[in-house]
Amino acid sequence: MAKQQVYDASAIQALKGLEPVRRMPGMYTHTVHPLHIVQEAIDNAVDEALAGHGRRITVSVFKDASVEVEDEGRGIPVDMHPIEKKPAVEVAFSMLHAGGKFAKSGEGIYHISGGLHGVGVAVSNALSKRMQVTVYRDGGRHSIAFEGGELTQKLKSEKIKDRRNGTVVRMWPDPKYFDSPAIPLAELEHLIRSKAYLLPGLVTVLKVEGKEDKTWCYERGMAQYFDFMLQGRELVAPLFSGEKYFDERAAAEITDIETGEGAGWAIGWVSEGETFADSHVNLIPTRSGGTHEAGFRSGIFEALAAFMDTRALTPKGVKLIAEDLWQRACFTLSARIVRTQFHGQTKEKLTTRHAAKLVDLCVRDAFELWLNEHPDEGKKIVELALEQAMNRLAKGKKVERKKSTGVATLPGKLVDCASGDVTRNELFLVEGDSAGGSAKEARDKEAQAILPLRGKVLNTMSKDSRTVLANKELQAIATAIGVDPHGPDDQADLSGLRYGKVVLMTDADVDGGHIQALLLTFFFMHAPKLVEAGRVYVAQPPLFKVEVPAQGKGKPARRLYCLDDDELEETLERLKKEKVKEGSWEISRFKGLGEMSPEQLWETTMNPDTRRLVRMQLDAKHIAKAKKTFELLMDAGEAEGRRNWMREHWKSVEADV
């Protein structure tokens, strides 16, 4: 028996410096690859350009896995910090919550910048094997270096004849903190190119050692970017673009809005082909949208609705919804906000409350005016939106199904897939909204649908079909799948089946196992033909994650996933045989699917190329035996039988008692 640990003051740890980042990197950045820690340096360079200092940013990727970001800004201050008694550049790179962006509105060096979380390049430094910083300012060159986040070369200054200003940051990301040490060059290129079109006149350069340099400069900004993205495709109406920023007088008249805040945008509609949507805040990409994007969507839709009402363009019996308008829309949005707040450290979703009102005010009146000045073009946009509405209504009619409770349509919480090919389509029944959110981001939108489940479903072992259909959760499952509840001897109709695979995806813990058992009981008792057809699967999410450090030049850091304790033991034995130093690896246990990032959930549990699924098969010869087992384990009247069975099989039973 393990020695009981005393819980007293000595058990409370106070981590110093950058140690919290190294202990829990996932709290501060993406750990799939190192792009985000490089982005922190790029964002700093962009903030300088946004403040009017420097017109060129160069990002270089070297074969030794290092990345360098060079700007023409003012250069990070190198004088002594009055409180910390260290050079300011050392403070910025070695202390969390240290930076030049915390000052109150109107008092700071940066009026508008990429974020106020104050972790930035300090996190980049903590997760890098080495970082070198060179600052050019005040007629001098100042250099400092760190290894593993710790200072290894104090600030060294020398006079130079060149009067250049700017900062050069070169980092070597440490592979042990990331799933993959490789930076996705396509994503990096998109990031750097976006900075150029969001700030017209800014030159951005990407240099990849061994490849040709790429340079971008968009003098016409978003309109020029649209030309690049559309690649010759025509819009159904001319591009609507514009910008609005509130001056001191206008900002004073509106609560919460500050001087200089506003947005620039470009939006157009295509009748066919892929669409794109890019939103940014202070030139930082917000891949998951946020309050600014919500305000943009609301303002554009309400303006179109007002245009339609004024001209009586809505057909009788058709109600246009926002999704009808946005289905074929392509847009790029760039909001500028003084006091930004993001969801999480990776800044992918804006949560600043007043941003929705701000952007709505910027675009609604402007778009309504544009529509009334261009009524013919406006009618073309309306026609396209109405076409999407008619398609939506027609699709809804196709999935209506008669059943004992009347007519049912697809459940509202179902996040459906785009493909109409039943053989390809998959439905994931996911435990909880948290895991459901990760699954929505991780999924293949073309062929994978998500239906989040709330809590534990009804135990249907001794229930009839009428009781099953009266349960909203089970009714939603049956409706989404397209198969009515039926018994083993019924002639079930599978012609309405909407998915080739129905996958139960629950946490790898006791509660997850219980939910899985309840769902399997439902399928065995009330959808056995679906099981017989081999359509029901159980996902196998990993329970453990093993971080293996790099082993010399030939063996980079690895991240391994293990299904259970036995597989973990096998993995550790294999690592020992590979002569990996025992104890050098780190083992963590997933508490649930919601704890995984979308990237990890895709890689381990949803990607057809890497996931593990168990197919539920029901042989007609063994139906009676299977039913007897289900009754023993799930029937409310078999409590005594279960206890006896557990006493007999106690060695192999895992129970939450």
C-alpha positions in Angstrom: 0.0 0.0 0.0 1.3 3.4 -1.0 2.5 5.7 1.8 -0.1 8.3 2.8 1.1 11.8 1.8 0.6 14.6 4.3 -1.4 17.5 2.8 0.1 20.6 4.4 1.7 23.9 3.4 4.7 22.1 1.9 2.4 20.5 -0.7 1.5 23.9 -2.2 3.9 24.7 -5.0 4.7 28.2 -6.2 6.2 28.0 -9.7 8.7 30.8 -10.5 9.6 32.5 -13.8 8.8 30.5 -16.9 8.5 27.1 -15.1 4.6 27.1 -15.3 4.9 27.3 -19.1 7.3 24.4 -19.3 5.2 22.3 -16.9 1.9 23.0 -18.6 2.6 24.3 -22.2 -1.0 23.4 -23.3 -2.3 26.2 -21.1 -0.4 28.8 -22.9 -0.1 27.7 -26.6 -0.9 25.1 -29.2 1.2 21.9 -28.7 0.4 20.3 -32.0 3.2 22.2 -33.7 5.3 25.3 -32.9 3.6 27.7 -35.3 1.9 29.6 -32.5 5.1 30.5 -30.6 6.5 31.8 -33.8 3.3 33.8 -34.4 3.9 35.6 -31.0 7.1 37.1 -32.5 5.4 37.9 -35.7 2.5 39.6 -33.9 5.0 41.8 -32.0 6.5 42.9 -35.3 3.0 43.6 -36.8 2.1 45.7 -33.7 5.0 47.9 -34.5 3.9 48.3 -38.1 0.3 48.9 -37.0 1.6 51.7 -34.8 3.3 53.2 -37.8 6.9 52.0 -37.3 8.4 50.0 -40.1 7.0 48.8 -43.4 8.7 45.4 -43.8 8.6 42.2 -41.9 10.8 39.2 -42.8 10.3 35.6 -41.5 13.0 33.1 -42.3 12.8 29.3 -41.8 16.2 27.5 -41.6 17.1 23.9 -42.1 18.3 23.6 -38.5 14.6 24.0 -37.4 15.0 27.5 -36.3 12.8 30.5 -37.3 13.8 34.1 -37.4 11.5 37.2 -37.4 12.9 40.6 -38.4 11.1 43.9 -38.3 11.9 47.6 -38.8 10.1 48.8 -35.7 11.5 50.9 -32.9 13.4 48.0 -31.3 12.6 46.6 -27.9 13.8 48.9 -25.1 17.2 47.8 -23.7 17.6 50.3 -20.9 17.4 49.2 -17.3 13.9 48.4 -16.0 13.2 50.7 -13.0 11.7 48.0 -10.8 13.1 44.7 -12.0 16.7 46.1 -12.3 17.2 44.2 -15.5 17.4 45.3 -19.1 13.8 45.7 -20.4 14.4 43.3 -23.3 15.4 40.6 -20.7 12.2 41.3 -18.7 10.0 40.9 -21.8 11.5 37.6 -22.8 11.8 36.0 -19.3 8.8 37.1 -17.3 5.1 36.3 -17.8 2.7 39.2 -17.8 5.4 41.7 -18.7 5.0 44.0 -21.8 4.2 47.4 -23.2 0.4 46.8 -23.8 -1.1 47.0 -20.3 -1.4 50.8 -20.0 -4.8 52.4 -19.7 -6.4 53.7 -22.8 -4.7 56.8 -24.1 -1.6 56.3 -21.9 0.2 53.5 -23.5 2.9 53.1 -26.2 0.5 50.8 -28.1 -3.0 52.3 -28.5 -4.1 49.3 -30.5 -2.3 46.0 -30.4 -2.7 42.2 -30.7 -3.6 41.3 -27.1 -3.3 42.0 -23.4 -2.7 38.6 -22.0 1.0 39.5 -21.4 2.5 36.0 -22.0 3.6 36.4 -25.7 7.3 35.9 -26.5 8.0 34.8 -22.9 6.1 31.6 -23.8 8.0 31.3 -27.1 11.2 31.6 -25.1 10.2 29.0 -22.5 9.4 26.4 -25.1 12.5 27.0 -27.2 15.8 25.2 -26.9 17.6 28.5 -27.7 16.5 32.0 -28.4 18.6 34.9 -29.7 17.4 38.5 -29.7 19.1 41.3 -31.5 17.9 44.9 -31.1 18.9 47.8 -33.3 18.2 51.2 -31.7 19.8 54.4 -30.6 22.8 53.8 -32.9 23.7 50.5 -31.3 23.3 46.7 -31.7 22.2 44.9 -28.6 22.2 41.1 -28.3 20.9 38.7 -25.6 20.4 34.9 -25.6 18.4 32.3 -23.7 18.4 28.5 -23.6 15.3 26.7 -22.3 14.0 30.0 -21.2 17.0 30.8 -19.0 19.4 33.6 -19.6 22.7 32.3 -21.0 24.2 35.5 -22.5 23.7 38.8 -20.8 22.8 41.9 -22.9 25.8 42.9 -24.9 25.8 46.3 -26.6 28.0 47.8 -29.3 27.9 51.0 -31.4 27.4 50.7 -35.1 27.5 53.1 -38.0 24.2 51.9 -39.4 21.3 54.0 -38.0 18.8 51.2 -38.5 16.0 50.4 -36.0 14.3 47.1 -35.4 14.3 43.7 -33.6 15.5 40.3 -34.8 14.3 37.2 -32.9 15.6 33.8 -33.8 14.2 30.8 -32.0 14.8 27.0 -32.0 11.5 25.5 -30.8 12.0 22.5 -28.4 10.5 19.4 -30.0 9.7 17.8 -26.7 6.8 20.2 -26.1 5.0 19.5 -29.5 3.3 16.6 -31.2 5.3 17.5 -34.3 8.4 19.7 -34.4 7.7 20.7 -38.0 6.1 24.1 -38.7 3.3 23.8 -41.3 4.6 26.0 -44.0 1.3 26.5 -45.7 -0.3 27.9 -42.5 2.8 30.1 -41.9 2.5 31.4 -45.5 -1.2 32.2 -45.1 -0.5 34.0 -41.8 2.3 36.1 -43.3 0.4 36.9 -46.5 -2.7 38.0 -44.4 -0.6 40.6 -42.6 0.2 42.2 -45.9 -3.4 42.6 -47.2 -4.7 43.7 -43.8 -2.2 46.5 -43.6 -2.0 48.0 -47.2 1.6 49.0 -48.1 3.2 46.6 -45.6 5.8 44.3 -47.2 6.0 40.8 -45.8 8.6 38.3 -46.8 8.9 34.5 -46.2 12.3 32.9 -46.7 12.6 29.1 -46.5 16.1 27.9 -46.7 16.6 26.0 -50.0 13.4 27.5 -51.6 12.6 30.7 -53.5 11.7 33.7 -51.3 8.1 34.9 -51.4 7.1 38.6 -51.0 3.7 40.1 -50.6 2.5 43.7 -50.7 -1.2 44.6 -51.3 -1.5 48.3 -52.0 -5.3 47.9 -52.5 -5.6 45.7 -49.4 -8.6 43.4 -49.2 -9.9 44.0 -52.7 -6.6 42.9 -54.1 -6.7 39.8 -51.8 -10.2 38.9 -53.1 -8.8 38.9 -56.6 -6.1 36.4 -55.5 -8.5 34.2 -53.6 -11.2 34.0 -56.3 -8.7 33.0 -59.0 -10.9 34.2 -61.8 -14.3 33.3 -60.4 -16.9 36.0 -60.7 -19.1 37.4 -57.9 -22.9 37.6 -58.3 -22.6 41.3 -57.4 -19.7 43.7 -57.1 -17.5 43.4 -54.0 -18.8 45.4 -51.0 -15.8 46.8 -49.2 -15.2 49.6 -46.8 -13.9 50.7 -43.4 -15.1 52.8 -40.5 -13.1 54.0 -37.5 -14.5 56.2 -34.8 -12.8 59.5 -34.2 -12.8 61.1 -30.7 -16.1 63.0 -31.2 -18.0 59.9 -32.6 -16.6 57.6 -29.9 -17.6 60.0 -27.1 -21.3 59.7 -28.2 -21.4 55.8 -27.9 -20.9 53.9 -24.7 -17.9 51.5 -24.6 -16.4 52.5 -27.9 -13.0 54.2 -27.9 -11.2 56.5 -30.3 -9.6 54.6 -33.2 -11.8 51.5 -32.9 -13.6 50.2 -35.9 -13.3 47.8 -38.8 -12.4 47.3 -42.4 -14.1 44.6 -44.5 -14.7 43.1 -47.9 -17.6 40.7 -48.8 -18.9 39.1 -51.9 -21.1 36.2 -52.9 -20.3 33.4 -55.3 -22.9 31.1 -56.9 -20.7 28.0 -56.9 -17.3 26.7 -55.7 -15.6 27.0 -52.3 -16.1 30.0 -50.1 -13.7 31.5 -47.6 -14.1 33.5 -44.4 -11.1 35.3 -42.7 -11.6 37.4 -39.6 -8.9 39.3 -37.7 -8.5 41.5 -34.6 -5.6 44.0 -34.7 -4.2 41.8 -37.5 -4.3 38.6 -35.5 -6.3 35.8 -37.2 -9.3 34.7 -35.2 -9.9 31.2 -36.7 -12.8 30.5 -34.4 -14.5 33.9 -34.9 -15.8 35.7 -31.9 -17.9 38.8 -31.0 -16.5 40.9 -33.9 -17.5 38.3 -36.4 -21.0 37.9 -34.8 -21.5 41.7 -35.1 -20.4 41.6 -38.7 -22.8 38.8 -39.6 -25.6 40.4 -37.7 -25.1 43.9 -39.3 -24.9 42.5 -42.9 -28.0 40.3 -42.5 -30.1 43.0 -40.8 -29.2 45.4 -43.6 -30.3 42.9 -46.3 -33.5 42.1 -44.4 -34.3 45.8 -44.3 -33.6 46.1 -48.0 -35.9 43.2 -48.7 -38.7 44.6 -46.5 -38.5 48.0 -48.1 -38.9 46.5 -51.6 -41.2 43.6 -50.7 -38.7 41.0 -52.0 -39.6 38.1 -49.7 -41.8 35.4 -51.3 -44.9 34.3 -49.4 -44.2 31.3 -47.1 -40.4 31.7 -47.1 -38.6 33.0 -44.0 -35.0 33.9 -44.7 -32.5 33.0 -42.0 -28.9 34.3 -41.6 -27.4 31.0 -42.8 -29.2 31.4 -46.1 -27.3 34.6 -46.7 -23.9 33.3 -45.4 -24.0 30.0 -47.2 -22.4 31.4 -50.4 -20.6 34.4 -48.8 -16.9 35.1 -49.0 -15.5 37.7 -46.6 -12.6 39.1 -44.8 -12.9 41.2 -41.7 -10.3 43.2 -39.9 -11.4 44.8 -36.6 -9.3 47.2 -34.5 -10.1 47.2 -30.8 -8.3 49.0 -28.0 -8.9 46.6 -25.1 -9.0 43.1 -26.6 -9.9 39.9 -24.7 -9.6 36.5 -26.2 -10.8 33.0 -25.3 -7.6 31.3 -24.2 -4.0 32.2 -24.8 -4.0 31.2 -28.5 -6.2 34.2 -29.4 -8.3 32.3 -31.9 -11.7 33.6 -30.6 -12.4 37.2 -29.6 -14.6 37.6 -26.5 -14.5 41.4 -26.1 -18.1 42.3 -25.3 -18.6 45.5 -27.1 -17.0 44.3 -30.3 -20.3 42.9 -31.6 -22.0 46.3 -31.3 -18.9 48.1 -32.7 -18.7 46.1 -35.9 -22.5 46.1 -36.3 -22.5 49.9 -36.2 -19.7 50.0 -38.7 -21.3 47.7 -41.4 -25.1 47.8 -41.0 -25.8 51.4 -42.2 -23.0 51.2 -44.8 -24.3 48.0 -46.4 -27.9 49.2 -46.3 -26.9 52.4 -48.1 -24.9 50.4 -50.6 -27.8 48.2 -51.4 -30.2 51.1 -51.9 -27.6 52.8 -54.2 -27.1 49.5 -56.1 -30.7 48.0 -56.1 -30.1 45.7 -59.1 -26.9 44.2 -57.5 -28.7 44.0 -54.2 -31.5 42.0 -55.8 -29.0 39.5 -57.2 -27.7 38.9 -53.6 -31.3 38.4 -52.4 -32.0 35.9 -55.2 -29.0 33.9 -54.2 -30.0 33.9 -50.5 -33.5 32.9 -51.4 -32.2 30.1 -53.6 -30.3 28.8 -50.5 -33.5 29.1 -48.4 -35.5 27.1 -50.9 -32.8 24.4 -50.9 -32.9 24.3 -47.1 -36.6 23.9 -47.1 -36.5 21.2 -49.8 -33.9 19.4 -47.8 -36.0 19.6 -44.7 -38.9 18.0 -46.5 -36.8 15.1 -47.7 -35.8 14.1 -44.2 -39.4 14.3 -42.7 -40.5 10.8 -41.6 -43.8 9.5 -40.4 -43.7 7.7 -37.0 -46.0 7.0 -34.1 -45.5 10.5 -32.7 -46.3 12.3 -36.0 -43.8 14.0 -38.2 -40.2 14.5 -37.1 -37.4 16.7 -38.5 -33.8 16.5 -37.8 -32.9 17.5 -34.2 -31.6 21.0 -33.8 -28.4 20.1 -32.0 -27.3 17.8 -34.8 -24.3 19.2 -36.6 -24.7 17.5 -40.0 -22.2 16.8 -42.7 -22.3 18.1 -46.3 -22.1 14.8 -48.3 -25.2 13.0 -49.5 -23.3 9.8 -49.9 -24.6 7.5 -47.1 -21.7 5.0 -47.5 -19.2 7.7 -46.6 -21.2 9.6 -44.0 -20.5 9.0 -40.3 -22.5 10.1 -37.2 -20.6 10.5 -33.9 -22.8 10.3 -30.8 -20.7 12.3 -28.4 -20.9 12.5 -24.6 -21.4 16.1 -23.4 -21.2 19.6 -24.9 -17.5 20.0 -24.1 -16.5 17.0 -26.1 -19.1 17.9 -28.7 -17.4 21.3 -29.2 -14.0 19.7 -29.7 -15.5 17.1 -32.1 -17.3 19.9 -34.1 -13.9 21.6 -34.7 -12.0 18.3 -35.3 -14.4 16.6 -37.7 -14.3 16.3 -41.5 -17.2 18.6 -42.3 -17.8 16.8 -45.6 -18.6 13.3 -44.2 -18.7 13.5 -40.4 -21.8 14.6 -38.3 -21.9 15.2 -34.6 -24.8 14.7 -32.2 -24.0 15.8 -28.6 -25.8 13.9 -25.9 -26.8 15.4 -22.6 -26.0 13.2 -19.6 -26.9 9.5 -19.4 -29.6 8.3 -21.8 -32.6 6.2 -20.7 -32.0 2.5 -19.9 -34.2 0.9 -22.5 -33.7 -2.7 -21.5 -37.3 -3.2 -20.4 -38.9 -0.3 -22.3 -41.3 -0.5 -25.3 -41.0 1.6 -28.5 -43.6 4.1 -27.3 -41.6 4.8 -24.2 -38.4 5.1 -26.2 -39.9 7.7 -28.6 -41.3 9.7 -25.7 -37.7 10.3 -24.6 -36.3 13.4 -26.3 -32.7 12.2 -26.3 -33.4 8.8 -27.8 -35.9 10.3 -30.3 -33.2 12.7 -31.5 -30.8 9.7 -32.0 -33.4 7.7 -34.0 -34.4 10.7 -36.1 -30.8 11.7 -36.9 -30.0 8.1 -38.0 -33.2 7.8 -40.0 -34.3 4.4 -38.6 -37.4 3.9 -36.5 -37.1 1.9 -33.3 -37.9 -1.8 -33.8 -37.5 -5.2 -32.2 -35.5 -8.3 -33.3 -38.5 -9.8 -35.0 -39.8 -6.7 -36.7 -39.4 -6.0 -40.4 -37.3 -2.8 -40.0 -37.0 -0.3 -42.9 -33.4 0.8 -43.3 -34.0 2.7 -46.5 -34.1 6.0 -44.6 -30.6 5.4 -43.1 -28.6 8.6 -43.4 -25.2 7.4 -42.2 -23.0 4.4 -43.1 -21.4 4.4 -39.7 -22.9 5.3 -36.3 -20.0 5.8 -33.9 -20.4 5.9 -30.1 -17.7 8.2 -28.8 -17.6 8.5 -25.0 -14.9 9.2 -22.4 -12.5 6.3 -21.5 -13.7 6.3 -17.9 -16.4 4.6 -15.8 -19.1 7.2 -16.7 -18.2 7.0 -20.3 -18.4 3.2 -20.1 -21.9 3.5 -18.5 -23.2 5.8 -21.3 -21.7 3.4 -23.8 -23.5 0.5 -22.3 -26.8 2.4 -22.2 -26.4 3.3 -25.9 -25.5 -0.3 -26.9 -28.6 -1.5 -25.0 -30.7 0.9 -27.0 -29.3 -0.3 -30.3 -29.5 -4.0 -29.4 -33.1 -3.7 -28.1 -34.6 -1.1 -30.4 -32.4 -1.0 -33.5 -31.0 -4.6 -33.8 -31.2 -4.6 -37.7 -28.8 -1.7 -37.6 -26.4 -3.7 -35.5 -26.9 -6.8 -37.8 -26.0 -4.6 -40.8 -22.7 -3.7 -39.1 -23.5 0.0 -38.9 -22.8 0.5 -35.2 -19.2 1.2 -34.0 -17.6 2.1 -30.7 -14.7 4.6 -30.8 -11.5 3.8 -28.8 -10.1 7.1 -27.5 -6.7 6.8 -25.7 -6.5 7.0 -21.9 -2.8 8.0 -21.8 -0.5 10.3 -23.5 3.3 9.6 -23.4 5.7 12.5 -24.2 9.0 11.0 -25.3 12.0 13.4 -25.5 14.4 13.5 -28.5 17.1 10.8 -28.5 20.0 12.3 -30.3 20.0 13.6 -33.8 18.3 10.7 -35.4 15.3 10.4 -33.1 13.1 13.5 -32.6 10.7 13.9 -29.8 7.5 11.8 -30.0 4.0 11.8 -28.6 2.5 8.4 -28.2 -1.1 7.5 -27.2 -2.1 4.4 -25.3 -5.6 2.9 -25.1 -5.4 1.5 -21.6 -3.1 0.4 -18.8 -2.0 -2.7 -20.7 -1.0 -0.8 -23.8 0.8 1.8 -21.6 2.8 -1.0 -20.1 3.6 -2.4 -23.5 4.6 1.1 -24.8 7.0 1.7 -21.8 8.6 -1.7 -22.3 9.1 -0.9 -26.0 10.7 2.4 -25.1 13.1 0.6 -22.7 14.1 -1.8 -25.4 14.8 1.2 -27.7 17.2 2.4 -24.9 15.2 5.5 -24.1 16.4 6.7 -20.7 13.9 5.4 -18.1 12.0 8.2 -16.5 12.8 10.7 -19.2 9.3 10.4 -20.6 6.2 12.2 -19.2 2.9 10.3 -18.8 -0.5 12.1 -18.6 -4.0 10.7 -18.3 -6.9 12.2 -20.3 -9.9 12.9 -18.0 -12.2 13.0 -21.0 -12.6 13.8 -24.7 -13.3 17.4 -23.9 -9.8 17.7 -22.5 -8.3 16.9 -25.9 -7.6 19.7 -28.4 -9.5 19.3 -31.7 -6.2 18.3 -33.4 -5.6 15.5 -30.9 -9.2 14.3 -31.0 -9.0 14.1 -34.8 -5.7 12.3 -34.8 -6.5 9.7 -32.1 -10.2 9.1 -32.5 -11.8 10.6 -35.6 -9.3 10.4 -38.4 -10.1 7.2 -40.5 -6.4 6.7 -41.2 -5.3 6.6 -37.5 -8.3 5.9 -35.3 -9.4 2.6 -33.8 -13.0 1.6 -34.0 -14.7 -1.6 -32.7 -17.5 -2.8 -34.9 -20.6 -4.1 -33.1 -21.7 -7.3 -34.7 -24.7 -9.4 -33.9 -24.7 -13.0 -35.2 -28.3 -14.3 -35.6 -27.2 -17.6 -34.0 -26.2 -15.9 -30.8 -29.1 -13.4 -30.3 -30.6 -15.4 -27.5 -27.3 -15.6 -25.6 -26.6 -11.9 -26.2 -30.1 -10.9 -24.9 -29.6 -13.0 -21.8 -26.3 -11.2 -21.1 -28.0 -7.8 -21.7 -30.8 -8.7 -19.3 -28.4 -9.8 -16.6 -26.3 -6.6 -16.8 -28.9 -4.0 -17.6 -32.4 -5.2 -16.4 -33.5 -3.4 -13.3 -35.0 -6.6 -12.0 -31.7 -8.5 -12.1 -29.8 -6.8 -9.3 -29.3 -10.0 -7.4 -28.1 -11.8 -10.5 -25.6 -9.0 -11.2 -24.2 -9.2 -7.7 -23.8 -13.0 -8.0 -22.1 -12.6 -11.4 -19.7 -9.9 -10.0 -18.8 -12.2 -7.1 -18.0 -15.0 -9.6 -16.1 -12.7 -12.0 -14.6 -10.3 -9.5 -11.1 -10.5 -10.9 -12.2 -9.2 -14.4 -14.9 -6.7 -13.3 -14.2 -2.9 -13.2 -17.0 -1.3 -11.3 -17.7 2.1 -9.8 -19.1 1.1 -6.4 
